Amino acid sequence: MNIGNRTFDIERKTYFMGILNVTPDSFSDGGQFNRLDAALRRAEEMVSEGADVIDIGGESTRPGHTPISDREEIDRIAPAVEAVKARFDVPVSIDTYKSSVAEAALQAGADLVNDIWGFRHDPEMATVTARYNAACCLMHNRHEAVYRDLLEDMLADLQGSVDLALEAGIPKDRILVDPGVGFGKTYEMNLEVLRRLEEFRRLGLPVLLGASRKSVIGLTLDLPATERLEGTLATTVLAVLKGCAFVRVHDVKENRRAVQMTEAILGR
């Protein structure tokens, strides 16, 4: 698939989406990179460590987060997108569920829209993404963790999101899906999703896993967000074994080494 000016071999490799939170209240690194100079230093570090995409977020979506206005989110992310695109030859993703924010980021040069509501929160998201010929990552999410059959319900929800993208004119080869670990699911459900990751490939689309430092790791190991690297590495290795095309991570260098070793063992 193509994201920006780069082609990704989604059948044979696992790529890295590096997380850049320009927010004061992110669950894992809030306030570290919400100044433009600090954000650029972090982007440079992730690119040097092997990030294939930089994912910029301007609003924390952790449980219990305080929503911010579209204007405040745009003021946080638009300068960061523009600056990263000007300095680094790497595709940029914008992590938002608001069409006005997505449009501002796309105007600033973003290449991919990463929507935690899979185009279901804002009816204009798919249209805006298609207008700019951008790629998208559609994440699974629900307001309540209520399911009749977890995996089948999730696949149906994701297919609904994919249908919205296709109907808006987004080509199939510009769509990623994300099972949404940590969103709209209990601890036990998150473990089941990880156990059955390969089943999301039934949608016929590349799968992105975003489990880095998530609560499922913290609850399993009884550790704060700052001490969840080893648990994250376990989920990343699992993503490679289960055929995921992308992993969205905070710690690019360490995760890249884990993937490189895993791919070597698999003979890739």
N, C-alpha and C positions, 0 to 999 in steps of 0.2 A: 504494500500500500504506500501511497505518497502522503507525506505530511510536510507542508511547505515545499522547499526545494529538495527534499531528501526522500529517497526510496528505501523502504524497509522490507527485508526478506522475512516475512512473518511466519513462514513455514519452517524455517531452519534455525532461527535465532531468537533469543530473548533480549529485549532492549530495555533501556533505563529512562524513566521519566523522573527527573530530579525535582524535588519539592522546594519551592521558594515562596514562603509565606511572608507577605509584606503587611502583616497584621500585628497589633499589639497584644493579641490574646489567643494565638494559636495554642492548641493543647500541648504541643511538644516543644515549640521554639518561639513562643510568642514574644514579640518585641525585639528579637535579635536582628531582624533584617528589615524593619519598617522604615529605615532611612535609605534613601536611594543609593548612597555610596556603599552602605553595608550590603544592600541587596545585590549590587553589581559585583562586589568582592565575592559574595557567596555564589553568584552565578558563574563567575570565572573559575572558582574552585571546583564546582560541580562539572563544568565543561572539561577542565583539565583531568578530572577523575574518570571521565568517560560517559557523562550524561548525554543521551541521544536527544532528549526533549527537556526543556525547562518548563515546569508547570507553575504559573504564578497565581497566587490566591490573595484576595484582598479582604475577605470576610471569613472569620472562623466559622466552621460548621460543626464543631464539636458538640456533643450533647449539652443542652442548656445554654448554648451561645446566645448572645444578644445581637439580633439583626441590626444592620446599619442601613442607611439610606443608599439609594443608587448613586447619588452624587458623591457621597463619601467614598464608596467603593471604587468609583471611576477615578477619583482623585488619587487613590492609592495605587491602582494598578496600571492606568494608562501610561504614566511616566516610566514605570518600571518596564513595561512591555517595549516601549519605544527605545529605551536605553539598552536593554538586552539585545534587541534586534540590531541596533546600530553597531554594537561592539562584538557580537559573537555570531558565528555562522552556525546557528543551531535553531531548529524549529521551536517555537514558543506556544505553549498551551495556556489558556485562560480558564481558571477554576471558578465558575460562576453558574448560577441558575437564573440569572436575570438578563433579559434580552437587551436592555439599554446598556448594561455593563459589557455584555458580550460584543455589542456593536462598537462601543468605544475602543475595546481592546483589539478588535479586528481592524478597525481604522488605524490603530497604532502599529499594526503589523503582526498580530497574533495569527497563528496557523491552525490552531485546533481549539475547539470549545469543549471543555470538560464539565459536564452538567451532572451534579449529584442527584438530580431528579429525572434524568433521562428524558428531557424535553416535556415532562408532564406538569411542571409547576407553572411555567410561563408559556402560553400558546404561541408566542412569537419567536421562541428560541430557534426552532427548526428553520423557520423562514429566514431569520437573520443569518444563520450559519450557511444556508444554501446561497444566499445573496452574495456572500464573500467567497464562495467556493472553498470553504474551510472544511477540514476534517472534524470529526466529533468523537467524543467518548461518552457513551450513555451508561450511567450507573444505575443499578437497581436500588430502590429505596421505597419504604412505606412509612406512613405515619405511626402505625402500630404493628408490632410483631405478631400478627395473627394470620395463620395460613392453614389451609386444608391439607396440602401436600407441599412442603417447603420448596423442593427443587422444581416441581412442575409449575407451581404458582409463580416462582421467580422467573422461569423461562418464559411463561406467558406474559408477565409484566414487561420483561425486556423485549420480547417480540413486539409488543405494543409500542414501545419506545422506538424500536427500529422502523416500524411501519410509519410513525410520524416523520422520521428523518427521510425515508424514501419518498413519501407523499409530497414532502417539501422540495424534492429534487436533489437531495444529497446522494451522490453515487454510493453504491454498496461498498466499493473499495476505499471509501473514506470514513468508514464507521468502525469504531471499537466498542466492545461491551465490557462492563465492569460489574462483577457480582455484588459489589457494595458491602464488603466486610465491615462490620461496625455500624451499619445504618439499617434501622428498621428490623433488627434481629436480636435475639437473645444470645447470651454467651454460647449455649449449646448449639444454637443454629449457626453461629459463625464457625464453630468447629466443623459442623457438618458440611457447610459450604466449602471450606478448605479441603476437607476429605474428598469431596466430589467435584473438584474444580474442572476436571476434564469434561464433565457433562455440559458445561456452558458452551463448548465448541459445537454442540448440536445446532446452534443458531447459524452456523456457517460463517462466523465472523471471528476476527482476532480478539483474544481475551486479554484484558489488563487486570492485574491483581494489585490492589492498593491495601496492603495490610501493615505497612511500616509503622511500628510503635503503637499499634492500635490496642484498644482495651482488651481484646481477646488474648493478647500476649501478656498484658499487665496482670490480668486476672489469673491466667495459667501459672505465671511465674511469681506472682505477688511482687511486682516491681513497678516503680514509677516510669513515666514516659522516657526519661533521660537514660534509663538502664535497660532498654528493650532491644538492643542491637542483636544479641544472639538469637532471641526469639524471632526477630524480623528475618535474619538470615535463614532460619529454618523454613519460614514461609516462602522465601525467595527460591530456595532450592526446590521446594515442592512445586512452585510455579513452573520451573523449568521442566521437571519430570512430568507435569500434567499438560504441557504444551502451551503455556501462556506466551503471548507475543511480547508483552510489556510487563514490567513491575514498576510501580510508583513508590519511590523510596526517598528517605531523608539522607541516608548515608550511602552515597554513590560508590565510593572507592571500595568499601568492604563488601557491598552487595555485588559489585562487578567481579571481584575476585571469587566470590562464592559461585557465581554463574559460570565464570570461565572454567573453574575446576569441574563443575557439574557437566558442562558441555564437553569437556575433554574426556571425562569418563564415559559419556554417551557416544563418543566418537563423532561429534559434530565438527 
